[in-house]
Each structure stands twice: as structure tokens, then as C-alpha cells.
């Protein structure tokens, strides 16, 4: 028990040392105004740091999906593959959700949660962009579009959960579940 505490205490010291190294590294970056970084440099460096960590986090996330939930990983890749193709939005949502949901209940839930996350991001992006907001007929139109997309995600996920054969989802690229 005491050894565990000493080990955890030593880990805490390592973390403190890492934080101190990061702070020193940030302070050693090029200085533009006097002895410290100005606001522009700090913002630039902070955004580079965040971007680097987001890339690392995405890679770790994708690796975990590939290892533990291959159908969800495949659905992510299919989403990227289908994006430029001339396939209806309804078909894309149903197909991708179907592919991700073929591994059982947990992959189905992960796929649906990913769909919710994407729709939240889409709503935020469309409402911030006046051209997009106008294209959808205002705030209500944006919300209706996201509800429609989530409905298609649910249809596809249900289909994929029931039909656990990868090829069964292909029909959703041409025909919609109503």
C-alpha cells in the first residue's frame, strides 16, 4: 500500500516536471515585444498546440475504433468516401449508420452518438453562416434538416443491427427506408 502511494507520488512529480518543461518551451519561443510574447504570438502558439493535440487525439480515437469496433471504424471511412459522391443525403446517412451498427449494440450506440455529434456540429456551423441559414430557410429549417438526418441515422442503424451482413447495407445506397 505504501509502495503504491510512493509510486503515485513519484508520478505526480513527473507530471509537474512535464508541465514545467512545457512552460519553459512556451517561454523559449520567439519573442516579439520586449521580454514576453505578445497576445498575437500567444494565440498563434496556442492554436498550433491545440491543433497538434487534436490530430494526436483523432489518431488515438481512430486506432481504438479500428481495434475494438471495426464496423464503426469502417463507417467513418465510408462517410469520408461517400462525401464527394452524388448520392442523396438520406441514403448516405442510412448507409453509414447501417455499416457502423452491424457489430452489435455497442457499435450501434457509438454510431448513433457519432451521428448526434455530427448533427450538433452541423447545426452550429449552419446557424453561424448566414448563407447556409438562408439556404435552409432560417433556424427552423436548419433544425428540421438535422431532425431528418437523425431519423435517417436511426433507420440505418436499425437496419444494420438487424442485418449483420456487410453487404446488406449496400442496398441503402440506392433505396431509402421509409
N, C-alpha and C positions, 0 to 999 in steps of 0.2 A: 504494500500500500504506500509506504513512504517512498519507495523507488519510483512508483507511478507519479507521485506528486513532484519528485525531483526531476523526472523526465519532462513532465508538462511545464515545470518552471523553466527548465533549460530551453524548451521550445519557445516559450514566451520571450526569453532573451534573444533567441534567433530572430523572431518576428520583429522585435524592437530594433535589432541591428539592421534588418532589411529595410524597415521604414526609414531609418536614419540614412542608409545608403541612397534610397530613392530621393530623399530630401536634398542630400548633397549633390546628387546627379542633376536635379532640377536647378539648383543654385549654380551649377557649373556651366549651364547653357549660356550661349552668347548674351551678353548684356548690352542694352541699347541706350539706356538713360541713367547715367551715374552708376551706382553700385548695385542696383537691383533691376530685375526685369520689369518692363512697363506692362500695363494691362493687356495690350495687344499681343505681346510676346507670351504672356502667361496664358491667354486664351488660346493662342495657336498651339502652344506646347500641350495644354490640357486636352485639346481636341485630338491631337496626334496620339496622345497617351490613351484616350478613350477608344479611338478607332482601332489601335493596336490590340487593346484588350477585347474589344468586341469581336475582332477577327479570330482571336485565340478562343474566346468563348464559343463562337459559332462552330469552329472546328471540333472542339471537345464535344459539343452538343451533337453534331452530326456523327462523330465517331461512336458516341454512346448509342444513338439511334441505330446505326448500322449494326452494332454488335448485339443489342438487346431487342430491338424492334425493327427487323429488316423491312417489314411491309410499310411502316411509317417512313423509313428512310427512302424506300422506293417511291412512295407517294410524293415526297419532297422533290426527288429528281424528276418525276413525271410532271409535276407542276411547272418546273423550270423548262422542261422540254416542250410542253404544250403551249406555254405563254405566247410565243410568236405565231402559232398555227391558227388557221382560220376555222376554229371550232367554236360553237356557241358557248357563252359563259355558263349556261346551265349544264351543258354536257361536261365542261371542264370541272366544275365543282362536284358533280355527281361522280365522275370517273376518278378523280384524285381521292375523294373521300372513300370510295369503294376500295381502291387499291390499298390505302392505309389501314382500312378496317378488317382486312382479311386475316389478320393474325390473332383475332380473339377480342375479348372485351377490353383489355388494357390498351392495345393499339387503337381500337375504335375510339376510346375516350381521348387518347393522346391526339388522334387525328381531328376529332371534333374540337378539342381545346385549341389546337393549332388554327382551325378554321375560325373560331371565335376571335382569336388574337389577330388574325389577318383582317377580319371584318372591322374590328375596333380601329386598327391602323388605317384601313381604307376610309372609314367614316371620318376620322380625324383629318386625313390628307384631303379628302374631297370637300370638307367643310371649310378648310383653310384656304382652298384655291377657289377664287371667285368664278373662274371659267368652268371648273368641274361642278361647282354648286349649281351654276346656271344650267349646265348640261343636263343635270338630273332634276331640274325644276325646283330647286331650293332644298332646304334642310329636310323637309318631309320626303322628298324624292330620294335623297341620299339614304335616308333611313329605310325606306321601302326597298331599295335595291339591296341593302345589306340583309334585310329580313329574307328576301327572295333567295339570296346566296346561301344563307344559313339553312333555309328549307331544303335547298338542293344538296347541301352538305349532309343533312340528316338522311335524305333519301338515299344518297350514295353510300353512306356509312352503313345504313340498314341492309342494303343490298349486298355490300361486301361482307358484312358479318354473317349473313345467311348463306351466301355462295362463296365458299372458301377456296375457290379455284381461280388463280390469277387471270386466266383467260376470260372468265365470266364478266369481268369489268369492261372488257373491250367493247361490248355492245353499247355501253353508255356513251361512247364517243360518237355514236350515230343516232341513238334513240334515247329519249328522256323518260324517266319515271315520272308519272303524273301524280 
